[in-house]
Amino acid sequence: MVRVVFGDGDLDNFEPTSFTDQYINAYFVPEGADYSVPFDLEHARSSGDAYRPRPRRFTVRRWEPETEQLTIDFVTHGDQGYAGIWAQRAAIGDRLQFKGPNGSYAPAEEVDWHLLAGDESTLPAISASVETISDSKPCTVFLIVDGPENQIDFSSSPMHEIHWVYRSAAVDPETALLEAIKEHPFQDGEFDVFIHGEAGEVRDIRKHLILDRGINIDSASISPYWRRDHTDEAWRSIKKQWLAEQENDI
Ligand SMILES: Cc1cc2nc3c(=O)[nH]c(=O)nc-3n(C[C@H](O)[C@H](O)[C@H](O)COP(=O)(O)OP(=O)(O)OC[C@H]3O[C@@H](n4cnc5c(N)ncnc54)[C@H](O)[C@@H]3O)c2cc1C
């Protein structure tokens, strides 16, 4: 992961929301495009398929109003991905154009405990969410990363149980997060749910939580952030159908 802190006086108009999963819609400019930040979005979109800006969503890991600094944590994936490559190469003075933020989840105050799970792409939203949960309120978090060296700790409250799951130690890395959740006895009481990350993993966990744990899906925040072996464009082109088919899982 690469952490990028944005600031230097350009964020006067940034209006944070009260959602802890708030995200920006950022626009990455392909190499060779004849426009640069700041650009007119409509004009840039008419640059042809090779050069139009590539939209990607990224979570606000932290917003510091006093210094007007915005922190984003980017998962990088080698030489693939407009956003990942941009973050890997980011240097002082680089600029990123974005809209937002928007969001939809914040830990509910009225529940007895919170359940949160995801992968590296969800780690920023989960960390930001848990940081708002009182040290005396129980929460159970499951996070999957490649190995112990990829763990990024974010809470020291004994009431916050953080379970790190390692792909490197798993028989099947694609089901390891689900298996960890399945094996875990849930505590009593009302809880809210925040599950995001890779589409296939999120879908299997959603099914388990509805069928085996009896959660009310209407009040749960569960949705896929990305799809294995799909660029964001490819994923968005099938996402609607994927979500419709997911309804038949239960
Ligand atoms: C609301 C929301 C908030 C998000 N917040 C964050 C965030 O804070 N940080 C973050 O890193 N991501 C976040 N994501 C996910 C991110 O938008 C996608 O992962 C996006 O595809 C990355 O774009 P890219 O240009 O780097 O790669 P793409 O061009 O989209 O994809 C290139 C290749 O990389 C693979 N890939 C994409 N993402 C991952 C991944 N996480 N792990 C492994 N392989 C991957 C793709 O399957 C593809 O094969 C969020 C998504 C949503 C919807």
The ligand as an SDF file (V2000), in Angstrom:
LIG
                    3D

 53 58  0  0  0  0  0  0  0  0999 V2000
  -16.3480    3.1280   -2.3210 C   0  0  0  0  0  0  0  0  0  0  0  0
  -14.9690    2.5380   -2.6380 C   0  0  0  0  0  0  0  0  0  0  0  0
  -13.8750    2.8610   -1.8520 C   0  0  0  0  0  0  0  0  0  0  0  0
  -12.6070    2.3340   -2.1390 C   0  0  0  0  0  0  0  0  0  0  0  0
  -11.5420    2.6630   -1.3520 N   0  0  0  0  0  0  0  0  0  0  0  0
  -10.3070    2.1980   -1.6480 C   0  0  0  0  0  0  0  0  0  0  0  0
   -9.1580    2.6010   -0.8890 C   0  0  0  0  0  0  0  0  0  0  0  0
   -9.2410    3.4230    0.0400 O   0  0  0  0  0  0  0  0  0  0  0  0
   -7.9490    2.0810   -1.2290 N   0  0  0  0  0  0  0  0  0  0  0  0
   -7.8110    1.1870   -2.2760 C   0  0  0  0  0  0  0  0  0  0  0  0
   -6.6880    0.7650   -2.5490 O   0  0  0  0  0  0  0  0  0  0  0  0
   -8.8730    0.7910   -3.0030 N   0  0  0  0  0  0  0  0  0  0  0  0
  -10.1000    1.2930   -2.7380 C   0  0  0  0  0  0  0  0  0  0  0  0
  -11.1800    0.9190   -3.4900 N   0  0  0  0  0  0  0  0  0  0  0  0
  -10.9650   -0.0300   -4.5830 C   0  0  0  0  0  0  0  0  0  0  0  0
  -10.3640    0.6290   -5.8410 C   0  0  0  0  0  0  0  0  0  0  0  0
  -11.2380    1.6500   -6.3170 O   0  0  0  0  0  0  0  0  0  0  0  0
  -10.1960   -0.4670   -6.9110 C   0  0  0  0  0  0  0  0  0  0  0  0
   -9.3420   -1.4820   -6.4130 O   0  0  0  0  0  0  0  0  0  0  0  0
   -9.6720    0.0150   -8.2400 C   0  0  0  0  0  0  0  0  0  0  0  0
   -9.8930   -1.0140   -9.1760 O   0  0  0  0  0  0  0  0  0  0  0  0
   -8.1850    0.3460   -8.2430 C   0  0  0  0  0  0  0  0  0  0  0  0
   -7.8740    0.9300   -9.5020 O   0  0  0  0  0  0  0  0  0  0  0  0
   -6.4930    0.6930  -10.2710 P   0  0  0  0  0  0  0  0  0  0  0  0
   -6.5060    1.6590  -11.3970 O   0  0  0  0  0  0  0  0  0  0  0  0
   -5.3420    0.6980   -9.3280 O   0  0  0  0  0  0  0  0  0  0  0  0
   -6.6180   -0.7910  -10.8380 O   0  0  0  0  0  0  0  0  0  0  0  0
   -7.5420   -1.2940  -12.0660 P   0  0  0  0  0  0  0  0  0  0  0  0
   -7.0830   -0.7190  -13.3530 O   0  0  0  0  0  0  0  0  0  0  0  0
   -8.9790   -1.0970  -11.7310 O   0  0  0  0  0  0  0  0  0  0  0  0
   -7.2300   -2.8660  -12.0520 O   0  0  0  0  0  0  0  0  0  0  0  0
   -5.9490   -3.3930  -12.4670 C   0  0  0  0  0  0  0  0  0  0  0  0
   -5.8080   -4.8370  -11.9240 C   0  0  0  0  0  0  0  0  0  0  0  0
   -5.6070   -4.7810  -10.5060 O   0  0  0  0  0  0  0  0  0  0  0  0
   -6.5600   -5.6090   -9.8420 C   0  0  0  0  0  0  0  0  0  0  0  0
   -6.9260   -4.9750   -8.5570 N   0  0  0  0  0  0  0  0  0  0  0  0
   -7.6930   -3.8670   -8.3650 C   0  0  0  0  0  0  0  0  0  0  0  0
   -7.8090   -3.6010   -7.0690 N   0  0  0  0  0  0  0  0  0  0  0  0
   -7.1040   -4.5550   -6.4020 C   0  0  0  0  0  0  0  0  0  0  0  0
   -6.8460   -4.8350   -5.0370 C   0  0  0  0  0  0  0  0  0  0  0  0
   -7.3500   -4.0690   -4.0480 N   0  0  0  0  0  0  0  0  0  0  0  0
   -6.0730   -5.8990   -4.7240 N   0  0  0  0  0  0  0  0  0  0  0  0
   -5.5570   -6.6880   -5.7020 C   0  0  0  0  0  0  0  0  0  0  0  0
   -5.7540   -6.4860   -7.0300 N   0  0  0  0  0  0  0  0  0  0  0  0
   -6.5170   -5.4370   -7.3710 C   0  0  0  0  0  0  0  0  0  0  0  0
   -7.7520   -5.6850  -10.8030 C   0  0  0  0  0  0  0  0  0  0  0  0
   -8.5360   -6.8380  -10.5750 O   0  0  0  0  0  0  0  0  0  0  0  0
   -7.0500   -5.7040  -12.1520 C   0  0  0  0  0  0  0  0  0  0  0  0
   -6.6430   -7.0110  -12.4750 O   0  0  0  0  0  0  0  0  0  0  0  0
  -12.4400    1.4380   -3.2330 C   0  0  0  0  0  0  0  0  0  0  0  0
  -13.5470    1.1190   -4.0370 C   0  0  0  0  0  0  0  0  0  0  0  0
  -14.7970    1.6680   -3.7460 C   0  0  0  0  0  0  0  0  0  0  0  0
  -15.9850    1.3170   -4.6210 C   0  0  0  0  0  0  0  0  0  0  0  0
  1  2  1  0
  2  3  1  0
  2 52  2  0
  3  4  2  0
  4  5  1  0
  4 50  1  0
  5  6  2  0
  6  7  1  0
  6 13  1  0
  7  8  2  0
  7  9  1  0
  9 10  1  0
 10 11  2  0
 10 12  1  0
 12 13  2  0
 13 14  1  0
 14 15  1  0
 14 50  1  0
 15 16  1  0
 16 17  1  0
 16 18  1  0
 18 19  1  0
 18 20  1  0
 20 21  1  0
 20 22  1  0
 22 23  1  0
 23 24  1  0
 24 25  2  0
 24 26  1  0
 24 27  1  0
 27 28  1  0
 28 29  2  0
 28 30  1  0
 28 31  1  0
 31 32  1  0
 32 33  1  0
 33 34  1  0
 33 48  1  0
 34 35  1  0
 35 36  1  0
 35 46  1  0
 36 37  1  0
 36 45  1  0
 37 38  2  0
 38 39  1  0
 39 40  1  0
 39 45  2  0
 40 41  1  0
 40 42  2  0
 42 43  1  0
 43 44  2  0
 44 45  1  0
 46 47  1  0
 46 48  1  0
 48 49  1  0
 50 51  2  0
 51 52  1  0
 52 53  1  0
M  END
$$$$
